[in-house]
Amino acid sequence: EHVWTKSLDRVMCYAVVSVTSVDAKLGGFQVRMVCRWAFRTSNAYKETEISYRGVPGLRIPGLQVTAQESRIWKDLTKTTDATITWNGTSIFLLDGYKPYHLQDFPFDR
């Protein structure tokens, strides 16, 4: 029981990232990221669970992040009297800009 209460402020995320588009002339790119979440919260019997049912999000400076889908649910097999285990899945689209210097590239002429 005491081991689980030490990991209340931590979130585990297994992410799969794939590049969906690259525009070399304008310097834009788009990445799709699928995350599987797992985290724990304290089991407060007197409080409602509505405050815990937020949507997991992602902030990355310099990129525009759009959440296509995001949901969480309880994992009752790993929930104890002191903690609640939550699992979830999210799909994010990340749009960004990086200048690509193609003037010296020999194959685009």
Buried (B, 14 or more C-beta within 10 A) or exposed (E): EEEBEEEEEEEEBEEEEEEEEEEEEEBBBBBBBBBEBBBBBEBEEEEEEEEBEEEBEBEEEEBEBEEEEBEBEBBEEBBEEEBBBBBBBBEBBBBBEEEBEEEEEEEEE
